[in-house]
């Protein structure tokens, strides 16, 4: 079981910053989950949203600014925007990294960076944009790809959709919303995850911050993505 610090310590002003990741790791988390986008000049930068409205209150779109422009605006730093390169450079070399692809155009640069830091064996590539995962498979040997599946699982035919995704991508993991237990029930959810793992695919659950639920599901998941690595590591 790997506990991954979701955007560091979760959603908020300092999400996806070095400050937040270091805090999450300070509680003993095994790794981090982060979101990547691309600046106008092709720098892989960490940000969940396409703009900075929610986190910084600024009407700034990442893809419309060069990295130098963001620096000139004072938006890059320890507790502000950072790059994927900086993550591999500044965080411990033994941590696990879940790189969520928010902008598919970032994939080629992400591949270059992970190769440069020789971090393929500890990096998982996840995305809601499932087709971009093919590029990792084409460019890398046995990459750890992980399609993210959310509300599709809760609709009629959801399980069939899930198995089609697994068959098509042969992923290392499937990353599933922990709300599936609320919608299909605990026992059915446990059975589903157990079957997925028995057939050779790992399971990551997000965003799980409830220690009681964690104790119920810990035996059927391989990765716990959480905003509260402080609480979850105590449970572990």
Secondary structure as UniProt FT lines:
FT   STRAND          2..6
FT   TURN            7..9
FT   TURN            13..16
FT   HELIX           18..26
FT   TURN            27..28
FT   STRAND          31..38
FT   TURN            40..41
FT   STRAND          44..46
FT   STRAND          51..52
FT   HELIX           53..56
FT   STRAND          58..61
FT   HELIX           62..64
FT   HELIX           67..72
FT   TURN            73..74
FT   TURN            78..79
FT   HELIX           84..90
FT   TURN            93..94
FT   STRAND          96..101
FT   HELIX           104..106
FT   HELIX           107..116
FT   TURN            117..118
FT   HELIX           120..122
FT   STRAND          123..127
FT   HELIX           130..132
FT   HELIX           133..139
FT   STRAND          144..149
FT   HELIX           151..154
FT   TURN            156..157
FT   HELIX           158..169
FT   STRAND          173..177
FT   TURN            178..179
FT   HELIX           180..184
FT   HELIX           186..198
FT   TURN            199..200
FT   STRAND          202..206
FT   HELIX           211..217
FT   HELIX           218..220
FT   STRAND          223..226
FT   HELIX           229..235
//
